[in-house]
Amino acid sequence: MTMHASGSCDQCSLKLLCLPVGLPENDLWQLDEIVQRRRPITKGQVLFRMGAPFASVFAVRTGSLKTVLLSDDGTEQVTGFALAGELLGLDAINEGEHPVSAVALESTSVCEIPFDKLDALAGQLPSFRQHFMRTMSREIASDESLLALLGQRNAEQRLAAFLLSLSTRFRARGLVADRFSLSMSRADIANHLGLTQETISRLFTQFRKQGLIEIHTRDLRLLDMDSLHRIAGIRFVPLSQTA
C-alpha cells in the first residue's frame, strides 16, 4: 500500500511491508484501484485528529509521524511513532473514531485506503485478508510491548529498548539497522517513554561515553548492539541472523 508519489503499488520499494507476498497481478490491480495518493504533509501538520470519525487507514510512504493522546486537562501523551512502510489508523476500527491524533514529524507522504473498500477487498482476496489480520496482530503486539516497556523497566532500559525497537523497524524496511536518523525530538522521546527531557539527554550522553552509540544532532549509530540488548533485557540477535 505504499508507493512512489506518482507510481502504483507494484512500483513501490516498500511494497513487501504492506502487500501479501505473491499477490496475483490481477489482485494487485484491484488493491491499487482503491489506494488514494495524497499530497505530502509538512512537519507539524495533522493527518487526522483525535475524535475524528474513522473512514480510512493510512500507509506511510515517506517520512514519519507521531501519534498523540490529548487528556482532559490538555496534557499530551506521545503514544507512538509511525515510520515509512507502517500503517496508521487501525486502532480506530472498533470505536469508529480516532483515539489519537497523528502529526507529521517531517515532510511526510501517505497512501490513504478507505476502510469500507479495504474491508470489501479483504473479503474477496483470502491472501490479502490473512495479511491484513497479521498486520493487526502486529499492532496489538506492539501495544503490549509498549506497556511492558513503560511498566517495569528503569530509564536506561527504556531508552535502550526504544533504540533497539527503531533498529528492528528500520531493518524491516531493508535499511541499515544500526545507523539512522531520529526524526522525533528528545522531548517526544521523553514523553513517549514516560521520562523527562533532561533524563533522555543525560542518557544519550551516558550511552555515548560508554561507547554504545555515536550521535551527531539526530544522526544515530548503534555501536554495541550486544550491550544495548543486555541493558534493555532483550535477547541479542546478531544483525547477520536477521537479514
N, C-alpha and C positions, 0 to 999 in steps of 0.2 A: 504494500500500500504506500510505500514511499517511492519517490521518483524524482528525476530532474525536473527543473521548472517547466520545461516545455515538452518533456517526454512522457512516455507511458510506463506502466508498471514493469513491463518486461525489460525496459532500458535502465532501470534503477540499480545502482550499485549496492543498495541496501535491501533489495527485494527478498533475500533469503531470511531476513529478520521478520518480515511481515507476511510473506506468502508461503503456502504449503509447498514443500519441495516436490517437484514433479507434477504440479498442477497442469492439466492438459491445456494446450494453446487456446482452444475454444472457451474453456472455463476462465482462463486468464483474461480473455477479451471481455467476458461478462463482468468480471470484477473491475476491470479498467473502466467500464462504462459508468459505474456508479461513483467512482472517485472524483472529487472536486478539487482541483488545484487552486489554492488560494494565493493571493499576493503575500509577499513576505511581511512580517510584522517587525517593528523596531523594538529595541531594548526598552523595557518598561511598559510596553503595550500589552493589554489584557486580551487573551484569546477567548476566554469565557469567564463569567463571573459566578461566584458562589450564589446559589439560589436560582440561577437562570434555568429555564426549562431545558431538559435534555432532549436533543434531537440528533446529535452526531457524535461519533468518536473521531479522534484526530491522530494521525501518524506524523511524527516529527520527521521532516525531510532533511533539514539542515538547521544548525543552531541548537538551542536548548531553552527550557523553561523551568520555572519553579511553580509548585502548587502551594497555595496559601489558604489557611483556615482563619477566618476572622471571628473572634469571640464577641460576646455581647458587649464587653467593655471596650472594644476596639483593638484589642491586642491581636497581633498577627502571629500565627504559628506556621512556619515553613514545614510542610508535610512531606515534601519530596522534590526530586528533580527529574526532568524528562530529557533524555538525550536523543540524538538522531537515530531513527530506526525503532523508537519506542512509541507506545500508544498512550493516549490521554483520553479520559472521559469514561472509562469502563466503570468507575465507581459510582456513576450516576444512573446506571441502568435500573437498579432496584427501586429507588425512590422517585425517579423521573425528573430529578433536578440535580444540578451540580453541587456536591457538598463542599467544594473548594473552588478557588479562583486559580487560573493558570496565567502566569505573567512571563513574558519573554525576558531572558537574561542577556540576550544579544540579538542581532538580526536573525530572524528565525522563519523558516518556511515549513508549512504543514500541508498535509493532504486531509481534507475533510470527507468523511464517509457517513452519509445519512444512515442512521441506525435501522430504520424500517427497511431500507433497501438491502442493507448488510444482513439483516435477520432473514429476509426472504431468500437471499442468495445462499446463505448458510444452509437453509432447508433444502435447497436444490443440489448442493455440492457437498457430498459427505466428507471429502478430504479437507475442504475449507472449514466445514463445521468443526471437525476434530482439531484443526489448527487453532481456530478461534477459542475453543474450550481450553486448549493448552495455554494459550495466551492469558486467559482469565485466571487460570490456575497459578501461573507465574506471578500475576499481580497479587493474588492472595498470599502466596509465599513471601513476596517482597514485603507486604504489610506485616506479616508475622515476624520477619527478620528485624524490621524496624522496632517493633515492640520489645524484642529481645535485646536489641542494641541499646535502647534507652532505659531498659529495666534494671539490669544487674551490673552493668559494666561501669568502670570509672572513666574519667575524662580521657586518659591515654588510650584506653581500649576502644572507646567510641570513635575517636579520630582515626586510629589505625584501621578499624573495621570499615569506616566510611571510605577511606582512601583505597582499600582493597576492593570494596564494592564497586567503586568507579573503575578500577583497573579491570575487573571482570566484565563490566558492561562495555568498556572500550574494546576489549578483546573480542567480545561477541560481534562487534561491528567490523571485525577484521583489521582493526587498527593496533598500533603498538600499545601494549598493555602496561608498560612501566614508564611511559613518558607521554604526558598530555597536558592540556591547558584547563585550568579551573575557571569555568565561566561564571561560577557563583562567587559572591563576595564572602569575606571572612564572617561578616555579620550574618549572612544567610546560612552558612555552615554552622555557626554557633547556635543560631535559632533552631535549626533542624535537629541538632544533636542535644539540645537542652543544656547548653553551656553558655558562658559569656564570651564575647568577642575577645576580651583580654586573655582568657584561657586558651582559646584557639590560637591566637598569635604566639603565646608562650610555648604552646606545644609544637607549633611549626618550627620555632627556633630550637627547641629541645631536640626534635627529630633530626633537624639539620646538623646540629652539633654532634649528635650520636652517629652520624653517617648513615642514617636511614633514608634520607631524602636529599635532593637538591631542589631549591625553589628560587626562581627569579620572577618577581612580580606574581604572575599567575601561571607561569610555566613550571610544571612539576615533574620531577623524575624520581621514581622509586628505586633506591639503590640497594636496599637489603629487604627483599620480599620475605625471606625466612624469618627475620626478626620481627617484621611487621605482623606476620601471621601469629608469632608467639605472643606478642603484646596483645593482639586482638582476641586471642584464644580460638583461632580458626586453624584448621589443619592446613599445612602448607602443601600446595601442589605446584611443582615447577612449571613455568610457562611452556616449556617444551612438551609437557604432557597434556596441555590443554588446547593446543593449536588445532 
